[in-house]
Amino acid sequence: MHLLAVDDEPTILELLQLLIQTLGDHTVTTATSVAEALEILDKPETPAIDCFLIDIQMPDTDGISLCGTLRARPEYQLTPILMLTAMTDKSYIDRAFAAGASDYITKPFDVDNLRGRIQLINDLSKSSRQTAISARSKAEPEPLGDGSTTLALHEPIFVQDVDGCITYLALENYVSLMSRKKLFGSSIIGFTIRDIEELHRKSSRYEYECIVTDVAEAISVALEEFGALISYAGNGTYLCVLEYGSQLSPDKLADHVNLILRSMELYSNDGTPINAFVSAGEQVRLVWKSGQSAVDALATAHESAERESGRHARNLEDFWYDKDSMGF
């Protein structure tokens, strides 16, 4: 595995090189600034990068901006990015994950912790488990292959170019990190697309990707005020970590999302209207959850959203909304 480490402190880069080279057959390229890192990446002779280690606080351009730049490049949309920093303020953590960070390691480094992260990344790089979806790619649909190219319904795919959307692995890492730092103000709510099995069966791969992305956009807009991080976890379900400590109304949040979806007027390739609407599960609070129990809260929210979707399954064309009656 080949890594690119970016940090303005040469001693940190030397330490990373020494540590990583003891963890297996890995190589490391280093850069002391964002500009130098981008120059390295643009050189034809630079080997493919399997993982980025990026410091947040650097002169001129910070590491979070570099993270966003990397995610905008198709070849790095799914490459693991570990942010390295002595900063523990939650705002930095939130910004890093929102920009596309896969995980977050604080300085000074814990050798065992770093070893575990590198091994996990090495395993993931050998078997890419997620498929990138780009909302911008809608303008140029890929040719529809045979049935073998159909995305599995259960597959946790990564929605690109929608504010707040991150990979499911990154969402797990974020929740775990929040619990370790005892930052308990968050809660989780899941949204499941109603009749997703039928939509999946009737849709081509491209149409299904568009549905997943459009619903993600509607959820992102509806949850904008809550600073949500969103991940599509498969089976038509989105898991959202919200910065909100008070009791929310999942039904009203779902109504808000559905109102946005109705205004988007979605259609399939043959001009048939697509009735994509969601149900919301119960709010799962992260207060006092830690370790595995915090990660398990994601599964609880997922199951709750799918149960609610099944309970509300009906003819969505008869669904009416009263926009003025909604409140949060």
C-alpha positions as CSV (number, residue, x, y, z in Angstrom):
1,M,0.0,0.0,0.0
2,H,1.3,3.5,-0.9
3,L,0.4,6.5,1.3
4,L,0.8,10.2,1.0
5,A,1.4,12.1,4.3
6,V,0.9,15.8,4.3
7,D,2.1,17.8,7.4
8,D,4.0,21.1,7.7
9,E,6.2,19.6,10.5
10,P,9.1,17.5,9.1
11,T,9.5,15.7,12.4
12,I,5.9,14.4,12.2
13,L,6.5,13.2,8.7
14,E,9.6,11.4,9.8
15,L,7.7,9.7,12.6
16,L,4.9,8.7,10.3
17,Q,7.4,7.1,7.9
18,L,9.1,5.2,10.6
19,L,5.8,4.0,12.1
20,I,4.2,3.0,8.9
21,Q,7.2,1.1,7.5
22,T,7.1,-1.1,10.6
23,L,3.5,-2.1,10.0
24,G,4.0,-4.0,6.8
25,D,5.0,-3.7,3.1
26,H,4.0,0.0,2.9
27,T,5.6,3.0,1.2
28,V,5.1,6.7,2.1
29,T,5.5,9.8,0.1
30,T,5.6,13.1,2.1
31,A,4.7,16.7,1.5
32,T,5.0,19.7,3.8
33,S,2.1,21.7,2.3
34,V,-1.1,21.4,0.3
35,A,0.6,22.9,-2.8
36,E,3.4,20.4,-2.6
37,A,0.9,17.5,-2.2
38,L,-1.0,18.6,-5.3
39,E,2.2,18.9,-7.3
40,I,3.1,15.3,-6.3
41,L,-0.3,14.0,-7.3
42,D,-0.1,15.7,-10.7
43,K,3.3,14.0,-11.6
44,P,2.8,11.1,-14.0
45,E,5.4,9.1,-12.1
46,T,3.6,9.3,-8.8
47,P,2.3,5.8,-7.9
48,A,-1.4,5.3,-7.1
49,I,-2.2,6.6,-3.6
50,D,-4.1,4.1,-1.4
51,C,-4.4,6.3,1.6
52,F,-3.9,10.0,2.6
53,L,-2.7,11.2,6.0
54,I,-3.4,14.9,6.2
55,D,-2.7,17.4,9.0
56,I,-5.5,19.9,9.5
57,Q,-3.6,23.1,10.5
58,M,-1.1,24.1,7.8
59,P,0.0,27.4,6.4
60,D,-1.8,28.9,3.4
61,T,-4.3,26.1,2.7
62,D,-5.5,23.8,5.5
63,G,-5.9,20.0,5.4
64,I,-9.7,20.2,5.4
65,S,-9.6,22.2,2.1
66,L,-7.2,19.6,0.7
67,C,-9.7,16.8,1.7
68,G,-12.4,18.5,-0.3
69,T,-10.2,19.0,-3.3
70,L,-9.3,15.3,-3.3
71,R,-12.9,14.2,-3.0
72,A,-13.7,16.3,-6.1
73,R,-11.3,14.2,-8.1
74,P,-12.9,11.0,-9.4
75,E,-9.8,8.9,-8.7
76,Y,-9.9,9.8,-5.0
77,Q,-13.6,9.8,-4.3
78,L,-13.3,6.6,-2.2
79,T,-9.6,6.7,-1.2
80,P,-9.3,6.6,2.6
81,I,-8.4,10.0,4.1
82,L,-7.2,10.1,7.7
83,M,-7.0,13.6,9.3
84,L,-4.1,14.2,11.7
85,T,-4.3,16.9,14.2
86,A,-3.8,18.0,17.8
87,M,-7.1,19.8,17.6
88,T,-9.9,18.2,19.5
89,D,-12.6,20.9,19.1
90,K,-15.8,19.4,17.7
91,S,-16.1,22.0,15.0
92,Y,-12.9,20.8,13.4
93,I,-14.0,17.2,13.5
94,D,-17.4,18.0,12.0
95,R,-15.8,20.0,9.2
96,A,-13.3,17.3,8.4
97,F,-15.9,14.6,8.1
98,A,-18.2,16.9,6.1
99,A,-15.3,17.5,3.7
100,G,-15.0,13.7,3.1
101,A,-12.6,12.5,5.8
102,S,-12.7,8.8,6.5
103,D,-11.3,9.0,10.0
104,Y,-9.6,11.3,12.5
105,I,-6.4,10.7,14.5
106,T,-5.2,13.0,17.2
107,K,-1.6,13.9,18.0
108,P,0.4,12.6,19.8
109,F,-0.1,9.3,17.9
110,D,-0.9,6.2,19.8
111,V,1.1,3.5,18.0
112,D,-1.4,0.7,18.5
113,N,-4.2,2.9,17.3
114,L,-2.4,4.0,14.2
115,R,-1.4,0.4,13.5
116,G,-5.1,-0.7,13.7
117,R,-6.2,2.1,11.4
118,I,-3.6,1.4,8.8
119,Q,-4.4,-2.3,8.8
120,L,-8.1,-1.6,8.3
121,I,-7.3,0.7,5.4
122,N,-5.1,-1.9,3.9
123,D,-7.9,-4.4,4.0
124,L,-10.4,-1.9,2.5
125,S,-8.1,-1.0,-0.3
126,K,-7.9,-4.7,-1.3
127,S,-11.7,-5.0,-1.6
128,S,-13.5,-1.8,-2.4
129,R,-16.9,-2.2,-0.6
130,Q,-18.7,0.9,-1.8
131,T,-19.7,2.3,-5.2
132,A,-19.4,6.1,-5.9
133,I,-22.4,7.9,-7.2
134,S,-21.9,11.4,-8.6
135,A,-24.9,13.7,-8.9
136,R,-23.1,15.5,-11.7
137,S,-22.9,12.3,-13.7
138,K,-26.6,12.4,-14.3
139,A,-25.9,14.7,-17.3
140,E,-24.1,11.8,-19.0
141,P,-25.7,8.5,-18.0
142,E,-23.5,5.4,-18.3
143,P,-24.6,2.8,-20.8
144,L,-26.9,0.3,-19.1
145,G,-25.3,-3.1,-19.0
146,D,-27.0,-6.4,-18.5
147,G,-28.5,-7.5,-15.2
148,S,-25.1,-8.1,-13.7
149,T,-24.5,-4.4,-13.4
150,T,-27.5,-3.8,-11.2
151,L,-26.7,-2.5,-7.8
152,A,-27.8,-4.8,-5.0
153,L,-30.6,-3.4,-2.9
154,H,-28.6,-3.9,0.3
155,E,-25.5,-2.3,-1.0
156,P,-24.3,0.8,1.1
157,I,-23.4,3.1,-1.8
158,F,-21.7,6.5,-1.5
159,V,-23.6,9.5,-2.7
160,Q,-21.3,12.2,-4.1
161,D,-21.9,15.9,-4.5
162,V,-24.7,16.2,-1.9
163,D,-23.9,18.4,1.1
164,G,-23.3,16.4,4.3
165,C,-23.2,12.9,2.6
166,I,-20.3,10.7,3.7
167,T,-19.5,7.0,3.4
168,Y,-21.1,4.6,5.9
169,L,-17.6,3.7,7.2
170,A,-16.9,7.4,7.8
171,L,-20.2,7.7,9.7
172,E,-19.4,4.8,11.9
173,N,-16.0,6.3,12.6
174,Y,-17.5,9.7,13.4
175,V,-20.0,8.3,15.8
176,S,-17.3,6.2,17.5
177,L,-15.1,9.3,17.8
178,M,-17.9,11.4,19.3
179,S,-18.4,8.7,21.9
180,R,-14.7,8.5,22.8
181,K,-14.6,12.3,23.2
182,K,-17.8,12.2,25.3
183,L,-19.5,14.7,22.9
184,F,-23.0,13.5,23.5
185,G,-25.2,16.2,21.9
186,S,-25.9,14.3,18.8
187,S,-28.8,12.0,17.8
188,I,-29.5,9.7,14.9
189,I,-32.5,9.5,12.7
190,G,-33.0,7.0,9.8
191,F,-35.1,7.6,6.7
192,T,-36.2,4.7,4.5
193,I,-37.6,5.1,0.9
194,R,-41.1,3.5,0.9
195,D,-41.7,0.6,-1.5
196,I,-37.9,0.5,-2.2
197,E,-38.1,-3.1,-3.4
198,E,-40.5,-2.2,-6.1
199,L,-38.6,0.9,-7.1
200,H,-35.4,-1.1,-7.3
201,R,-37.0,-3.8,-9.3
202,K,-38.4,-1.4,-11.9
203,S,-35.4,0.8,-12.2
204,S,-32.3,0.5,-14.3
205,R,-29.0,0.9,-12.5
206,Y,-28.8,4.6,-13.6
207,E,-32.4,5.3,-12.6
208,Y,-31.8,3.7,-9.2
209,E,-28.7,5.8,-8.6
210,C,-30.6,8.9,-9.5
211,I,-33.4,8.0,-7.0
212,V,-30.8,7.4,-4.2
213,T,-29.1,10.7,-5.0
214,D,-32.3,12.8,-5.4
215,V,-33.6,11.5,-2.0
216,A,-30.3,12.3,-0.4
217,E,-30.5,15.8,-1.8
218,A,-34.0,16.2,-0.3
219,I,-32.9,14.9,3.1
220,S,-29.8,17.2,3.0
221,V,-32.0,20.3,2.3
222,A,-34.6,19.3,5.0
223,L,-31.9,18.8,7.6
224,E,-29.7,21.8,6.7
225,E,-30.3,23.6,10.0
226,F,-29.3,20.6,12.0
227,G,-25.7,20.3,10.6
228,A,-26.5,16.7,9.6
229,L,-24.0,14.1,8.4
230,I,-25.8,11.6,6.1
231,S,-25.0,8.2,4.7
232,Y,-26.9,5.8,2.5
233,A,-26.7,2.5,4.3
234,G,-28.5,0.3,1.8
235,N,-32.1,-1.1,1.6
236,G,-33.3,2.4,0.8
237,T,-32.3,3.7,4.2
238,Y,-30.3,6.8,5.0
239,L,-28.8,7.3,8.5
240,C,-28.4,10.9,9.7
241,V,-26.4,12.2,12.7
242,L,-27.9,15.4,13.8
243,E,-26.5,18.1,16.1
244,Y,-29.6,18.5,18.1
245,G,-30.2,17.6,21.7
246,S,-33.9,18.2,22.1
247,Q,-36.7,15.9,21.1
248,L,-37.5,16.0,17.4
249,S,-40.6,14.9,15.5
250,P,-39.5,12.2,13.0
251,D,-42.9,12.3,11.3
252,K,-42.6,16.1,10.7
253,L,-39.1,15.7,9.4
254,A,-40.3,13.0,7.0
255,D,-43.1,15.3,5.9
256,H,-40.6,18.0,5.2
257,V,-38.4,15.6,3.1
258,N,-41.5,14.4,1.2
259,L,-42.6,17.9,0.5
260,I,-39.2,18.6,-1.1
261,L,-39.3,15.4,-3.1
262,R,-42.8,16.2,-4.4
263,S,-41.5,19.6,-5.6
264,M,-38.6,17.9,-7.4
265,E,-41.0,16.1,-9.7
266,L,-38.9,13.0,-10.4
267,Y,-39.3,11.0,-13.6
268,S,-37.9,7.7,-15.0
269,N,-36.2,7.6,-18.4
270,D,-39.5,6.8,-20.1
271,G,-41.3,9.8,-18.6
272,T,-43.1,7.9,-15.9
273,P,-43.4,9.8,-12.6
274,I,-41.3,8.3,-9.8
275,N,-43.1,8.3,-6.4
276,A,-40.1,8.3,-4.1
277,F,-41.2,9.2,-0.5
278,V,-39.7,8.4,2.9
279,S,-40.7,7.3,6.4
280,A,-38.6,8.3,9.4
281,G,-37.7,6.0,12.3
282,E,-37.4,7.0,15.9
283,Q,-34.8,9.5,17.2
284,V,-31.9,7.6,18.8
285,R,-30.1,9.8,21.2
286,L,-26.3,9.3,21.7
287,V,-26.4,10.6,25.2
288,W,-24.0,8.5,27.4
289,K,-23.5,6.0,24.7
290,S,-19.9,5.0,24.2
291,G,-17.7,2.5,22.3
292,Q,-19.7,-0.2,20.5
293,S,-23.0,0.9,22.0
294,A,-22.6,4.2,20.0
295,V,-22.0,2.3,16.8
296,D,-24.9,0.0,17.6
297,A,-27.2,3.0,17.7
298,L,-26.8,3.3,14.0
299,A,-28.2,-0.2,13.6
300,T,-31.0,0.7,15.9
301,A,-31.9,3.7,13.9
302,H,-31.7,1.7,10.6
303,E,-34.1,-1.0,11.9
304,S,-36.5,1.6,13.2
305,A,-36.7,3.5,9.9
306,E,-37.3,0.2,8.0
307,R,-40.1,-0.8,10.4
308,E,-41.7,2.6,10.0
309,S,-41.5,2.4,6.2
310,G,-43.2,-1.0,6.2
311,R,-45.9,0.2,8.5
312,H,-46.7,3.2,6.3
313,A,-46.6,1.3,3.0
314,R,-49.6,2.4,0.9
315,N,-50.5,4.2,-2.3
316,L,-48.3,7.3,-2.1
317,E,-50.3,9.1,-4.8
318,D,-53.0,9.8,-2.2
319,F,-50.6,11.3,0.2
320,W,-51.4,14.9,1.1
321,Y,-49.3,17.5,2.8
322,D,-50.2,20.7,4.6
323,K,-47.0,22.8,4.5
324,D,-48.3,25.5,6.8
325,S,-48.9,23.0,9.6
326,M,-45.3,21.7,9.8
327,G,-43.1,22.9,12.6
328,F,-40.0,21.7,14.4
